[in-house]
Each structure stands twice: as C-alpha cells, then as structure tokens.
Amino acid sequence: QVQLVESGGGLVQAGGSLSLSCAASGIIASIDLTGWYRQAPGKQRELVALTTSAGIITYADSVKGRFTVSRDSAKNTVYLQMSSLKPEDTAVYYCYARSRVGGGAVYWGKGTLVTVSS
C-alpha cells in the first residue's frame, strides 16, 4: 500500500507561480511512475505531468513550458512547480503513483485545490 499526501495548493493571481508537493509513504519501493493529474469543477480529470523511474517525463500540452515535475528520492516527494498560471489552471490537483508489482496498482492523493484568479 502507498499513501500520497499533496500540499501547497492555494489562491494565486494569474501570471503567478505556485509549487505543489506530494509526500509518499508506505511500500513505495515498487513505484515506477508518478506525477500529477488535475480536475476542474464539472470537468474530467486530466493528465498534468508524469515521470517514470527511468527519468522520462511527460507533460500535457496545456502546461508544457510552464510546469515542471521533479522528484526528491531521499524525501520520497514529488513536486510540481507551476508558473505563468492562468485561470483555466484552476483545479484540484491530485498526486498519482503506479506500482510495477501487485497488478500495477495505482494510488491517488486526496487532492489540493489551486485557484487562479484573474
């Protein structure tokens, strides 16, 4: 089992920056994929950024060039650095992890709300 806890959400003005953190605990040695999704009110959840254990990073086109995902293995933490924020970035941001064992189990944090005002 893996537990994911996001932090860092809040209110920011358009054009501003914000950094999110996701702290992982539990049996995390098997995680091979981790990153972030987001879901705006009334909309479907969408990919933001993913990073593999091999170091491959994928970004959604909508955030490419503005967001950066990174990991600190010593702290078992994944980060999402967001800049040039737009009102359409307003959403609940969810940390995500996938295990390479146990049938490819996936894990989600409870989410942290990011609100971008215009």
LUMDO-985445 format. One record per residue (C-alpha): residue number from 1; x, y, z. Coordinates in steps of 0.2 Angstrom, whole numbers. Layout:
residues N
koldo nr NUM	xx X	yy Y	zz Z
...
***
This chain:
residues 118
koldo nr 1	xx 0	yy 0	zz 0
koldo nr 2	xx 6	yy 18	zz -4
koldo nr 3	xx -1	yy 34	zz 3
koldo nr 4	xx 1	yy 50	zz -6
koldo nr 5	xx -2	yy 67	zz 3
koldo nr 6	xx -2	yy 83	zz -8
koldo nr 7	xx 2	yy 100	zz -1
koldo nr 8	xx 5	yy 118	zz -7
koldo nr 9	xx -12	yy 122	zz -15
koldo nr 10	xx -19	yy 139	zz -13
koldo nr 11	xx -25	yy 155	zz -21
koldo nr 12	xx -14	yy 164	zz -34
koldo nr 13	xx -16	yy 178	zz -46
koldo nr 14	xx -15	yy 175	zz -65
koldo nr 15	xx 3	yy 175	zz -70
koldo nr 16	xx 9	yy 170	zz -53
koldo nr 17	xx 18	yy 154	zz -48
koldo nr 18	xx 15	yy 140	zz -35
koldo nr 19	xx 23	yy 124	zz -31
koldo nr 20	xx 15	yy 108	zz -25
koldo nr 21	xx 22	yy 94	zz -16
koldo nr 22	xx 17	yy 76	zz -14
koldo nr 23	xx 24	yy 65	zz 0
koldo nr 24	xx 23	yy 47	zz -2
koldo nr 25	xx 24	yy 34	zz 12
koldo nr 26	xx 21	yy 15	zz 14
koldo nr 27	xx 28	yy 2	zz 2
koldo nr 28	xx 35	yy 14	zz -11
koldo nr 29	xx 50	yy 4	zz -17
koldo nr 30	xx 39	yy -3	zz -32
koldo nr 31	xx 33	yy 14	zz -39
koldo nr 32	xx 38	yy 15	zz -57
koldo nr 33	xx 28	yy 30	zz -62
koldo nr 34	xx 22	yy 46	zz -53
koldo nr 35	xx 16	yy 63	zz -56
koldo nr 36	xx 1	yy 74	zz -56
koldo nr 37	xx -17	yy 75	zz -63
koldo nr 38	xx -30	yy 89	zz -61
koldo nr 39	xx -49	yy 90	zz -61
koldo nr 40	xx -58	yy 107	zz -63
koldo nr 41	xx -76	yy 108	zz -57
koldo nr 42	xx -88	yy 100	zz -69
koldo nr 43	xx -74	yy 93	zz -80
koldo nr 44	xx -65	yy 77	zz -82
koldo nr 45	xx -48	yy 73	zz -73
koldo nr 46	xx -34	yy 76	zz -85
koldo nr 47	xx -15	yy 72	zz -85
koldo nr 48	xx -3	yy 86	zz -80
koldo nr 49	xx 14	yy 78	zz -79
koldo nr 50	xx 21	yy 61	zz -76
koldo nr 51	xx 39	yy 55	zz -73
koldo nr 52	xx 45	yy 37	zz -74
koldo nr 53	xx 58	yy 28	zz -63
koldo nr 54	xx 69	yy 29	zz -79
koldo nr 55	xx 68	yy 48	zz -79
koldo nr 56	xx 56	yy 50	zz -93
koldo nr 57	xx 45	yy 65	zz -91
koldo nr 58	xx 28	yy 68	zz -100
koldo nr 59	xx 18	yy 85	zz -99
koldo nr 60	xx 1	yy 89	zz -105
koldo nr 61	xx 2	yy 101	zz -120
koldo nr 62	xx -8	yy 114	zz -110
koldo nr 63	xx 6	yy 115	zz -96
koldo nr 64	xx 21	yy 112	zz -106
koldo nr 65	xx 34	yy 126	zz -104
koldo nr 66	xx 25	yy 132	zz -88
koldo nr 67	xx 25	yy 117	zz -76
koldo nr 68	xx 40	yy 107	zz -70
koldo nr 69	xx 38	yy 90	zz -62
koldo nr 70	xx 53	yy 84	zz -51
koldo nr 71	xx 57	yy 71	zz -38
koldo nr 72	xx 67	yy 70	zz -22
koldo nr 73	xx 70	yy 52	zz -19
koldo nr 74	xx 78	yy 55	zz -2
koldo nr 75	xx 62	yy 63	zz 4
koldo nr 76	xx 50	yy 52	zz -6
koldo nr 77	xx 42	yy 68	zz -13
koldo nr 78	xx 37	yy 73	zz -30
koldo nr 79	xx 35	yy 91	zz -34
koldo nr 80	xx 25	yy 101	zz -47
koldo nr 81	xx 32	yy 119	zz -50
koldo nr 82	xx 19	yy 130	zz -59
koldo nr 83	xx 22	yy 147	zz -67
koldo nr 84	xx 13	yy 159	zz -78
koldo nr 85	xx -3	yy 152	zz -70
koldo nr 86	xx -19	yy 155	zz -79
koldo nr 87	xx -37	yy 155	zz -73
koldo nr 88	xx -40	yy 139	zz -83
koldo nr 89	xx -27	yy 131	zz -72
koldo nr 90	xx -39	yy 131	zz -58
koldo nr 91	xx -42	yy 114	zz -52
koldo nr 92	xx -40	yy 101	zz -39
koldo nr 93	xx -23	yy 94	zz -42
koldo nr 94	xx -20	yy 75	zz -37
koldo nr 95	xx -4	yy 66	zz -35
koldo nr 96	xx -3	yy 49	zz -44
koldo nr 97	xx 8	yy 34	zz -42
koldo nr 98	xx 9	yy 17	zz -51
koldo nr 99	xx 17	yy 1	zz -44
koldo nr 100	xx 26	yy -10	zz -55
koldo nr 101	xx 20	yy -25	zz -45
koldo nr 102	xx 4	yy -30	zz -37
koldo nr 103	xx -5	yy -30	zz -53
koldo nr 104	xx 0	yy -12	zz -57
koldo nr 105	xx -9	yy -4	zz -43
koldo nr 106	xx -12	yy 14	zz -44
koldo nr 107	xx -13	yy 27	zz -30
koldo nr 108	xx -21	yy 44	zz -28
koldo nr 109	xx -19	yy 58	zz -16
koldo nr 110	xx -34	yy 67	zz -9
koldo nr 111	xx -30	yy 82	zz -19
koldo nr 112	xx -25	yy 100	zz -16
koldo nr 113	xx -35	yy 115	zz -23
koldo nr 114	xx -27	yy 128	zz -34
koldo nr 115	xx -37	yy 143	zz -38
koldo nr 116	xx -30	yy 156	zz -50
koldo nr 117	xx -39	yy 172	zz -50
koldo nr 118	xx -40	yy 184	zz -65
***
